[in-house]
């Protein structure tokens, strides 16, 4: 058999009617994954215990139930009830299982990637609207040698920011500004300013429901004033934001 024939047989096998139940299950799971990521909850899928201990096992148990349930139904219909076959059944159980595994892994992953582009696009628009705020902070520093710590006044002077977005400013302390991940996640923009530095953060995702996790944000700092996509990590012991990198800037 030529390579072309093998490729054709492999591709055509995905159209076998025996995979219909698998495609229905995959569609349901993909929609759930897409909507989860669309509404900014993609961080849930980075919780190892939840994904590998619950979501993936339940998915493959459901997959096996569909594949073997369909085989059992065919056997009952044709052998036990002595009824004529209702359609083609030329695919082996092994071929059916590996194709089902490919489908049920591939499509939810694509759904997660595509769904995650929507909250990121919304966050990019907020970053774009915050450009005048960062420019004003830099201008004040060049003029006075310090950053203006009254960030509230700067935000109120910008009509777009004042009307559209909820800001979080943290709490000043002797070492800078204290902040908490849940407060940052609840705000459209977090703006932390001291006399010698600033950091603005726009959340892309929602915080996960467990500790020792992370979620994506856009961050701009006095050292790196361009927006960068980074992770905010948090646990019961504290939280920190990754240092900006050249990748992921809006």
Backbone as CSV, one residue per row, in Angstrom:
resi,resn,N_x,N_y,N_z,CA_x,CA_y,CA_z,C_x,C_y,C_z
1,UNK,0.843,-1.194,0.000,0.000,0.000,0.000,0.881,1.248,0.000
2,UNK,0.589,2.181,-0.886,1.389,3.383,-1.006,1.114,4.338,0.152
3,UNK,2.021,5.308,0.311,1.864,6.298,1.367,0.584,7.115,1.173
4,UNK,0.253,7.379,-0.086,-0.971,8.120,-0.394,-2.200,7.354,0.050
5,UNK,-2.199,6.034,-0.199,-3.347,5.208,0.192,-3.478,5.135,1.712
6,UNK,-2.328,5.056,2.408,-2.368,5.008,3.870,-2.920,6.318,4.427
7,UNK,-2.460,7.439,3.857,-2.940,8.752,4.303,-4.440,8.893,4.046
8,UNK,-4.882,8.446,2.853,-6.294,8.544,2.506,-7.150,7.692,3.437
9,UNK,-6.688,6.489,3.734,-7.434,5.601,4.621,-7.524,6.185,6.026
10,UNK,-6.421,6.770,6.484,-6.399,7.346,7.831,-7.366,8.506,7.947
11,UNK,-7.339,9.413,6.952,-8.213,10.591,6.987,-9.671,10.197,6.845
12,UNK,-9.961,9.328,5.892,-11.353,8.919,5.668,-11.936,8.193,6.881
13,UNK,-11.056,7.558,7.670,-11.534,6.846,8.850,-12.226,7.750,9.851
14,UNK,-11.858,9.047,9.851,-12.483,9.986,10.782,-13.928,10.298,10.406
15,UNK,-14.340,9.893,9.202,-15.724,10.110,8.775,-16.589,8.862,8.988
16,UNK,-16.042,7.862,9.630,-16.782,6.620,9.852,-17.978,6.902,10.762
17,UNK,-19.155,6.369,10.432,-20.347,6.616,11.255,-20.229,6.094,12.676
18,UNK,-19.302,5.163,12.909,-19.119,4.656,14.257,-18.555,5.685,15.222
19,UNK,-18.058,6.812,14.706,-17.499,7.861,15.549,-18.502,8.975,15.843
20,UNK,-19.749,8.789,15.412,-20.727,9.859,15.596,-20.915,10.209,17.078
21,UNK,-21.055,9.192,17.924,-21.232,9.444,19.353,-20.037,10.158,19.951
22,UNK,-18.836,9.820,19.474,-17.621,10.484,19.948,-17.641,11.963,19.572
23,UNK,-18.099,12.252,18.359,-18.152,13.652,17.916,-19.171,14.458,18.720
24,UNK,-20.277,13.844,19.075,-21.264,14.540,19.900,-20.671,14.859,21.267
25,UNK,-20.006,13.870,21.881,-19.363,14.084,23.182,-18.284,15.152,23.084
26,UNK,-17.485,15.094,22.017,-16.422,16.079,21.832,-16.989,17.482,21.669
27,UNK,-18.085,17.600,20.926,-18.712,18.913,20.726,-19.173,19.503,22.055
28,UNK,-19.781,18.663,22.897,-20.256,19.147,24.200,-19.077,19.624,25.058
29,UNK,-18.020,18.818,25.131,-16.856,19.181,25.939,-16.176,20.428,25.381
30,UNK,-16.070,20.521,24.047,-15.419,21.679,23.424,-16.191,22.960,23.710
31,UNK,-17.510,22.892,23.679,-18.326,24.077,23.990,-18.105,24.510,25.438
32,UNK,-18.053,23.540,26.348,-17.810,23.867,27.758,-16.450,24.532,27.929
33,UNK,-15.423,23.971,27.279,-14.078,24.533,27.379,-14.023,25.925,26.762
34,UNK,-14.648,26.089,25.589,-14.647,27.384,24.912,-15.298,28.459,25.778
35,UNK,-16.480,28.164,26.327,-17.186,29.155,27.140,-16.420,29.466,28.421
36,UNK,-15.765,28.457,28.992,-14.955,28.694,30.191,-13.834,29.687,29.898
37,UNK,-13.150,29.494,28.773,-12.054,30.394,28.401,-12.580,31.740,27.906
38,UNK,-13.720,31.725,27.210,-14.293,32.973,26.695,-14.616,33.937,27.822
39,UNK,-15.121,33.422,28.932,-15.479,34.270,30.055,-14.323,34.482,31.035
40,UNK,-13.108,34.183,30.575,-11.924,34.524,31.351,-11.564,33.570,32.463
41,UNK,-12.034,32.328,32.384,-11.732,31.353,33.426,-10.739,30.294,32.963
42,UNK,-9.888,30.657,32.011,-8.903,29.702,31.507,-7.914,29.251,32.557
43,UNK,-7.746,30.047,33.633,-6.827,29.657,34.700,-7.279,28.368,35.387
44,UNK,-8.574,28.027,35.290,-9.065,26.792,35.893,-8.350,25.573,35.310
45,UNK,-7.993,25.650,34.011,-7.370,24.506,33.352,-5.872,24.403,33.644
46,UNK,-5.337,25.330,34.430,-3.944,25.226,34.850,-3.823,24.738,36.291
47,UNK,-4.938,24.302,36.860,-4.922,23.692,38.184,-4.689,22.201,37.992
48,UNK,-3.463,21.755,38.233,-3.100,20.371,37.932,-4.007,19.354,38.581
49,UNK,-4.329,19.531,39.871,-5.168,18.575,40.567,-6.554,18.484,39.981
50,UNK,-7.102,19.633,39.550,-8.449,19.647,38.980,-8.467,19.022,37.589
51,UNK,-7.464,19.377,36.763,-7.432,18.892,35.378,-7.086,17.409,35.313
52,UNK,-5.965,17.032,35.966,-5.498,15.648,35.848,-6.206,14.708,36.816
53,UNK,-6.773,15.255,37.892,-7.452,14.396,38.857,-8.935,14.259,38.614
54,UNK,-9.521,15.198,37.841,-10.966,15.168,37.651,-11.377,15.305,36.185
55,UNK,-10.980,16.406,35.529,-11.492,16.705,34.196,-11.053,15.663,33.162
56,UNK,-9.755,15.386,33.072,-9.253,14.433,32.071,-9.765,13.013,32.339
57,UNK,-9.698,12.512,33.583,-10.254,11.166,33.808,-11.740,11.061,33.471
58,UNK,-12.531,12.076,33.855,-13.961,12.036,33.541,-14.192,12.059,32.036
59,UNK,-13.361,12.834,31.304,-13.497,12.895,29.858,-13.243,11.542,29.205
60,UNK,-12.178,10.863,29.649,-11.844,9.589,29.018,-12.776,8.467,29.486
61,UNK,-13.307,8.565,30.676,-14.324,7.598,31.098,-15.574,7.756,30.218
62,UNK,-15.966,9.014,29.976,-17.115,9.262,29.100,-16.828,8.776,27.681
63,UNK,-15.577,8.981,27.217,-15.198,8.523,25.880,-15.308,7.004,25.774
64,UNK,-14.766,6.289,26.752,-14.839,4.826,26.722,-16.285,4.353,26.809
65,UNK,-17.096,5.066,27.595,-18.503,4.696,27.699,-19.201,4.822,26.353
66,UNK,-18.871,5.880,25.599,-19.475,6.079,24.293,-19.019,5.002,23.304
67,UNK,-17.699,4.762,23.252,-17.162,3.794,22.285,-17.663,2.385,22.571
68,UNK,-17.505,1.941,23.822,-17.899,0.561,24.140,-19.416,0.428,24.226
69,UNK,-20.107,1.516,24.601,-21.567,1.472,24.598,-22.119,1.276,23.198
70,UNK,-21.493,1.927,22.229,-21.930,1.772,20.843,-21.662,0.354,20.341
71,UNK,-20.496,-0.198,20.720,-20.182,-1.575,20.333,-21.166,-2.561,20.961
72,UNK,-21.485,-2.319,22.225,-22.425,-3.195,22.909,-23.807,-3.122,22.270
73,UNK,-24.204,-1.923,21.896,-25.503,-1.752,21.251,-25.557,-2.501,19.924
74,UNK,-24.466,-2.424,19.147,-24.414,-3.146,17.876,-24.485,-4.649,18.091
75,UNK,-23.778,-5.121,19.133,-23.770,-6.562,19.404,-25.159,-7.048,19.827
76,UNK,-25.818,-6.291,20.695,-27.168,-6.665,21.146,-28.141,-6.681,19.968
77,UNK,-28.011,-5.675,19.111,-28.934,-5.552,17.983,-28.758,-6.675,16.975
78,UNK,-27.519,-6.951,16.603,-27.279,-7.905,15.515,-27.177,-9.347,15.987
79,UNK,-26.581,-9.606,17.170,-26.343,-10.977,17.602,-27.431,-11.499,18.535
80,UNK,-27.779,-10.732,19.536,-28.750,-11.216,20.508,-30.179,-11.088,19.997
81,UNK,-30.481,-9.943,19.365,-31.833,-9.746,18.851,-32.000,-10.259,17.424
82,UNK,-30.897,-10.708,16.800,-30.938,-11.283,15.463,-31.541,-10.334,14.426
83,UNK,-31.191,-9.030,14.570,-31.689,-8.037,13.636,-30.612,-7.743,12.589
84,UNK,-31.020,-7.322,11.392,-30.028,-7.018,10.348,-29.204,-5.797,10.725
85,UNK,-27.970,-5.762,10.225,-27.087,-4.616,10.484,-27.707,-3.350,9.909
86,UNK,-27.535,-2.248,10.632,-28.142,-0.985,10.211,-27.193,-0.087,9.441
87,UNK,-25.955,-0.450,9.327,-25.010,0.404,8.613,-23.651,-0.242,8.549
88,UNK,-22.677,0.405,7.902,-21.330,-0.157,7.779,-20.642,-0.249,9.138
89,UNK,-19.872,-1.321,9.287,-19.155,-1.521,10.545,-17.792,-2.114,10.253
90,UNK,-17.049,-1.414,9.408,-15.780,-1.951,8.963,-14.579,-1.453,9.731
91,UNK,-14.757,-0.802,10.881,-13.641,-0.247,11.640,-13.392,-1.099,12.871
92,UNK,-12.121,-1.434,13.096,-11.779,-2.223,14.277,-11.899,-1.374,15.533
93,UNK,-11.990,-2.030,16.669,-12.101,-1.319,17.946,-10.862,-0.471,18.208
94,UNK,-9.675,-0.985,17.847,-8.433,-0.226,18.054,-8.427,1.060,17.229
95,UNK,-8.816,0.939,15.946,-8.868,2.138,15.096,-9.894,3.143,15.624
96,UNK,-11.006,2.643,16.083,-12.039,3.531,16.604,-11.555,4.259,17.870
97,UNK,-10.839,3.556,18.734,-10.371,4.144,19.990,-9.309,5.209,19.758
98,UNK,-8.314,4.944,18.863,-7.260,5.947,18.716,-7.774,7.182,17.990
99,UNK,-8.693,6.995,17.063,-9.291,8.162,16.404,-10.144,8.969,17.386
100,UNK,-10.880,8.262,18.234,-11.687,8.952,19.237,-10.803,9.736,20.197
101,UNK,-9.653,9.162,20.584,-8.734,9.854,21.490,-8.175,11.116,20.848
102,UNK,-7.818,11.029,19.563,-7.292,12.197,18.855,-8.332,13.316,18.813
103,UNK,-9.559,12.953,18.498,-10.632,13.949,18.379,-10.935,14.602,19.717
104,UNK,-11.045,13.791,20.762,-11.491,14.333,22.046,-10.382,15.101,22.760
105,UNK,-9.141,14.938,22.330,-8.044,15.760,22.857,-7.865,17.020,22.011
106,UNK,-7.883,16.847,20.700,-7.572,17.963,19.807,-8.579,19.096,19.827
107,UNK,-9.852,18.763,19.724,-10.858,19.820,19.610,-11.026,20.644,20.888
108,UNK,-11.060,20.048,22.087,-11.107,20.900,23.289,-9.892,21.802,23.449
109,UNK,-8.717,21.327,23.028,-7.525,22.179,23.093,-7.685,23.381,22.170
110,UNK,-8.168,23.140,20.945,-8.425,24.249,20.019,-9.483,25.189,20.570
111,UNK,-10.502,24.628,21.215,-11.554,25.456,21.809,-10.994,26.339,22.910
112,UNK,-10.075,25.798,23.711,-9.461,26.579,24.782,-8.609,27.706,24.225
113,UNK,-7.832,27.406,23.184,-6.965,28.431,22.581,-7.796,29.536,21.940
114,UNK,-8.803,29.149,21.169,-9.622,30.136,20.479,-10.487,30.921,21.468
115,UNK,-11.057,30.231,22.444,-11.871,30.917,23.440,-11.063,31.918,24.248
116,UNK,-9.794,31.608,24.516,-8.953,32.508,25.291,-8.579,33.784,24.570
117,UNK,-8.774,33.833,23.254,-8.431,35.054,22.520,-9.420,36.183,22.811
118,UNK,-10.636,35.854,23.216,-11.647,36.893,23.443,-11.372,37.718,24.698
119,UNK,-11.151,37.112,25.877,-10.805,37.952,27.030,-9.485,38.690,26.844
120,UNK,-8.566,38.095,26.087,-7.303,38.791,25.831,-7.526,40.017,24.965
121,UNK,-8.419,39.906,23.975,-8.726,41.060,23.119,-9.387,42.171,23.935
122,UNK,-10.273,41.800,24.864,-10.905,42.811,25.711,-9.870,43.506,26.590
123,UNK,-8.921,42.729,27.119,-7.870,43.318,27.954,-6.953,44.219,27.135
124,UNK,-6.673,43.852,25.893,-5.831,44.689,25.035,-6.468,46.063,24.798
125,UNK,-7.803,46.089,24.674,-8.482,47.366,24.488,-8.322,48.247,25.721
126,UNK,-8.393,47.662,26.897,-8.178,48.426,28.127,-6.752,48.958,28.176
127,UNK,-5.790,48.123,27.779,-4.389,48.572,27.734,-4.241,49.767,26.801
128,UNK,-4.904,49.703,25.667,-4.838,50.806,24.705,-5.415,52.088,25.308
129,UNK,-6.514,51.967,26.033,-7.137,53.144,26.641,-6.292,53.715,27.780
130,UNK,-5.447,52.867,28.385,-4.607,53.323,29.497,-3.293,53.963,29.039
131,UNK,-3.049,53.978,27.733,-1.802,54.556,27.232,-1.599,56.008,27.688
132,UNK,-2.622,56.882,27.665,-2.423,58.262,28.138,-2.035,58.339,29.617
133,UNK,-2.536,57.408,30.439,-2.193,57.392,31.855,-0.711,57.107,32.053
134,UNK,-0.190,56.127,31.329,1.229,55.801,31.449,2.089,56.939,30.919
135,UNK,1.662,57.546,29.818,2.387,58.691,29.267,2.432,59.835,30.274
136,UNK,1.329,60.065,30.968,1.271,61.145,31.949,2.177,60.846,33.150
137,UNK,2.210,59.597,33.581,3.108,59.224,34.670,4.564,59.453,34.283
138,UNK,4.924,59.059,33.071,6.300,59.261,32.611,6.621,60.742,32.466
139,UNK,5.674,61.528,31.986,5.896,62.968,31.822,6.117,63.642,33.168
140,UNK,5.329,63.260,34.156,5.486,63.829,35.490,6.857,63.478,36.077
141,UNK,7.323,62.266,35.817,8.625,61.864,36.338,9.760,62.643,35.670
142,UNK,9.658,62.854,34.363,10.684,63.635,33.658,10.694,65.083,34.126
143,UNK,9.516,65.599,34.471,9.415,66.993,34.872,9.851,67.216,36.318
144,UNK,9.477,66.313,37.224,9.700,66.529,38.660,10.734,65.590,39.275
145,UNK,11.077,64.517,38.581,12.026,63.563,39.140,11.382,62.524,40.034
146,UNK,10.072,62.585,40.226,9.330,61.590,41.003,7.989,61.338,40.311
147,UNK,7.412,60.165,40.608,6.095,59.856,40.066,5.022,60.424,40.995
148,UNK,3.939,60.926,40.440,2.851,61.443,41.289,2.118,60.296,41.973
149,UNK,2.102,60.295,43.288,1.498,59.184,44.021,-0.020,59.265,44.063
150,UNK,-0.587,60.406,43.686,-2.046,60.542,43.670,-2.585,60.045,42.336
151,UNK,-2.581,58.709,42.175,-3.032,58.119,40.910,-4.524,58.334,40.698
152,UNK,-5.281,58.507,41.779,-6.717,58.713,41.658,-7.012,59.978,40.865
153,UNK,-6.261,61.028,41.139,-6.472,62.298,40.440,-6.145,62.157,38.959
154,UNK,-5.113,61.400,38.636,-4.747,61.215,37.229,-5.853,60.464,36.478
155,UNK,-6.406,59.448,37.113,-7.467,58.678,36.469,-8.715,59.540,36.276
156,UNK,-9.053,60.333,37.278,-10.245,61.170,37.181,-10.105,62.251,36.116
157,UNK,-8.869,62.627,35.796,-8.652,63.647,34.769,-8.829,63.092,33.354
158,UNK,-8.890,61.748,33.223,-9.077,61.100,31.926,-10.520,60.627,31.831
159,UNK,-11.303,61.215,30.941,-12.735,60.927,30.864,-13.011,59.483,30.499
160,UNK,-12.236,58.925,29.564,-12.457,57.543,29.133,-12.234,56.577,30.289
161,UNK,-11.123,56.734,31.002,-10.814,55.844,32.118,-11.814,56.023,33.253
162,UNK,-12.204,57.271,33.503,-13.119,57.555,34.606,-14.493,56.936,34.372
163,UNK,-14.961,56.949,33.143,-16.313,56.491,32.837,-16.399,54.982,32.592
164,UNK,-15.372,54.402,32.018,-15.470,53.014,31.562,-14.950,51.980,32.546
165,UNK,-13.950,52.334,33.351,-13.223,51.295,34.068,-13.180,51.523,35.578
166,UNK,-13.136,50.386,36.277,-12.968,50.403,37.729,-11.495,50.181,38.044
167,UNK,-10.917,51.079,38.850,-9.494,51.016,39.183,-9.300,50.518,40.611
168,UNK,-8.172,49.841,40.811,-7.740,49.395,42.131,-6.354,49.968,42.374
169,UNK,-6.155,50.590,43.538,-4.898,51.298,43.806,-4.064,50.655,44.915
170,UNK,-4.558,49.603,45.541,-3.807,48.987,46.625,-3.742,49.895,47.846
171,UNK,-2.853,49.532,48.768,-2.665,50.320,49.982,-1.185,50.629,50.168
172,UNK,-0.834,51.917,50.254,0.576,52.280,50.435,1.122,51.752,51.762
173,UNK,2.379,51.327,51.744,3.076,50.955,52.980,4.507,51.450,52.909
174,UNK,5.305,51.118,53.870,6.681,51.647,53.911,7.552,51.099,52.800
175,UNK,7.183,49.936,52.241,7.995,49.321,51.186,7.402,49.478,49.792
176,UNK,6.308,50.196,49.652,5.686,50.363,48.333,4.187,50.350,48.439
177,UNK,3.557,49.356,47.816,2.102,49.242,47.807,1.706,47.793,48.055
178,UNK,0.800,47.588,48.994,0.244,46.256,49.226,-0.959,46.027,48.316
179,UNK,-1.099,44.815,47.795,-2.244,44.482,46.954,-2.574,43.007,47.129
180,UNK,-3.791,42.660,46.763,-4.247,41.271,46.846,-4.769,40.833,45.482
181,UNK,-4.553,39.559,45.100,-4.963,39.082,43.770,-6.457,39.187,43.505
182,UNK,-7.283,38.925,44.526,-8.722,38.962,44.271,-9.210,40.378,43.997
183,UNK,-8.597,41.379,44.644,-8.949,42.773,44.367,-8.508,43.176,42.963
184,UNK,-7.342,42.707,42.541,-6.853,43.015,41.199,-7.739,42.360,40.141
185,UNK,-8.163,41.137,40.415,-9.013,40.420,39.456,-10.379,41.072,39.312
186,UNK,-10.852,41.707,40.397,-12.169,42.336,40.373,-12.166,43.679,39.659
187,UNK,-11.001,44.289,39.499,-10.895,45.608,38.865,-10.520,45.468,37.395
188,UNK,-10.901,46.472,36.597,-10.450,46.490,35.200,-8.957,46.797,35.111
189,UNK,-8.498,47.721,35.943,-7.100,48.152,35.940,-6.636,48.316,37.384
190,UNK,-5.430,47.855,37.676,-4.790,48.125,38.957,-3.607,49.045,38.701
191,UNK,-3.517,50.120,39.474,-2.462,51.108,39.274,-1.773,51.369,40.614
192,UNK,-0.511,50.923,40.715,0.254,51.084,41.947,1.401,52.066,41.682
193,UNK,1.416,53.161,42.409,2.408,54.212,42.154,3.094,54.607,43.446
194,UNK,4.437,54.661,43.404,5.237,55.255,44.468,6.057,56.377,43.847
195,UNK,6.822,57.058,44.646,7.585,58.192,44.115,8.651,57.777,43.106
196,UNK,9.115,56.530,43.181,10.192,56.110,42.280,9.812,54.969,41.325
197,UNK,8.546,54.534,41.320,8.155,53.452,40.410,6.639,53.409,40.262
198,UNK,6.199,52.704,39.232,4.776,52.445,39.071,4.590,51.095,38.387
199,UNK,3.411,50.525,38.571,3.035,49.308,37.868,1.542,49.339,37.618
200,UNK,1.160,49.124,36.365,-0.247,49.023,35.975,-0.521,47.598,35.512
201,UNK,-1.630,47.037,35.951,-1.959,45.649,35.650,-3.398,45.561,35.149
202,UNK,-3.589,44.870,34.035,-4.924,44.623,33.482,-5.139,43.110,33.456
203,UNK,-6.095,42.583,34.230,-6.313,41.128,34.239,-6.917,40.633,32.931
204,UNK,-6.418,39.517,32.458,-6.971,38.860,31.275,-7.978,37.797,31.700
205,UNK,-7.632,37.065,32.756,-8.474,35.978,33.246,-8.962,36.280,34.660
206,UNK,-9.866,35.440,35.130,-10.310,35.504,36.517,-9.413,34.629,37.375
207,UNK,-9.340,34.957,38.649,-8.520,34.177,39.565,-9.148,32.792,39.738
208,UNK,-8.322,31.785,39.866,-8.806,30.417,40.024,-9.350,30.212,41.437
209,UNK,-10.197,29.195,41.629,-10.845,29.015,42.929,-9.981,28.356,43.986
210,UNK,-8.733,28.033,43.674,-7.873,27.395,44.668,-6.588,28.196,44.807
211,UNK,-5.894,27.982,45.906,-4.618,28.661,46.117,-3.515,27.963,45.328
212,UNK,-2.325,28.552,45.353,-1.174,28.018,44.638,-1.480,27.895,43.148
213,UNK,-1.930,28.985,42.563,-2.308,28.976,41.161,-1.831,30.272,40.504
214,UNK,-2.280,30.521,39.284,-1.874,31.721,38.565,-2.918,32.054,37.509
215,UNK,-2.888,33.291,37.058,-3.726,33.680,35.934,-3.012,34.767,35.144
216,UNK,-3.391,34.923,33.861,-2.691,35.848,32.971,-3.183,37.279,33.166
217,UNK,-2.219,38.199,33.064,-2.509,39.634,33.120,-1.609,40.333,32.109
218,UNK,-1.956,41.580,31.781,-1.033,42.473,31.085,-0.424,43.394,32.128
219,UNK,0.870,43.600,32.037,1.568,44.421,33.023,2.453,45.448,32.334
220,UNK,2.443,46.670,32.873,3.347,47.741,32.420,3.961,48.367,33.657
221,UNK,5.270,48.529,33.661,5.968,49.066,34.829,6.825,50.258,34.426
222,UNK,7.371,50.941,35.432,8.255,52.067,35.157,9.520,51.611,34.435
223,UNK,9.973,50.380,34.703,11.152,49.843,34.005,10.803,49.332,32.611
224,UNK,9.585,48.824,32.458,9.113,48.289,31.173,7.738,48.880,30.879
225,UNK,7.677,50.112,30.367,6.385,50.797,30.184,5.496,50.217,29.088
226,UNK,6.032,49.330,28.243,5.193,48.666,27.247,4.426,47.533,27.914
227,UNK,3.187,47.308,27.469,2.378,46.238,28.049,2.926,44.872,27.651
228,UNK,2.976,43.959,28.621,3.453,42.604,28.390,2.510,41.608,29.046
229,UNK,2.301,40.498,28.378,1.465,39.430,28.926,2.299,38.563,29.858
230,UNK,1.938,38.526,31.127,2.673,37.760,32.128,1.664,37.030,33.021
231,UNK,2.182,36.289,33.975,1.319,35.588,34.924,1.405,36.216,36.309
232,UNK,0.270,36.263,36.962,0.214,36.632,38.366,0.076,35.335,39.158
233,UNK,1.070,35.061,39.998,1.077,33.844,40.807,0.638,34.188,42.223
234,UNK,-0.145,33.299,42.818,-0.578,33.571,44.179,-0.754,32.286,44.970
235,UNK,-0.605,32.417,46.259,-0.801,31.313,47.183,-1.162,31.898,48.535
236,UNK,-1.339,31.051,49.520,-1.656,31.525,50.859,-0.494,32.293,51.478
237,UNK,0.711,32.084,50.969,1.889,32.749,51.511,2.138,34.120,50.889
238,UNK,1.523,34.420,49.778,1.748,35.710,49.123,1.494,35.620,47.627
239,UNK,1.806,36.698,46.933,1.576,36.758,45.491,2.655,37.605,44.830
240,UNK,2.915,37.315,43.559,3.875,38.108,42.805,3.529,38.038,41.319
241,UNK,4.031,39.009,40.565,3.792,39.084,39.124,5.095,38.819,38.403
242,UNK,5.058,38.001,37.376,6.267,37.712,36.597,6.871,38.991,36.033
243,UNK,8.178,38.972,35.863,8.844,40.091,35.200,8.433,40.127,33.729
244,UNK,8.240,41.310,33.160,7.830,41.408,31.755,8.854,40.806,30.809
245,UNK,8.373,40.277,29.706,9.233,39.769,28.655,8.770,40.377,27.333
246,UNK,9.612,40.360,26.295,9.231,40.979,25.017,8.023,40.352,24.372
247,UNK,7.722,39.059,24.667,6.580,38.414,24.040,5.279,38.889,24.695
248,UNK,4.224,38.942,23.881,2.891,39.172,24.405,2.492,40.599,24.556
249,UNK,3.257,41.567,24.037,2.842,42.957,24.163,1.727,43.260,23.183
250,UNK,0.698,44.035,23.609,-0.434,44.324,22.714,-0.007,45.123,21.504
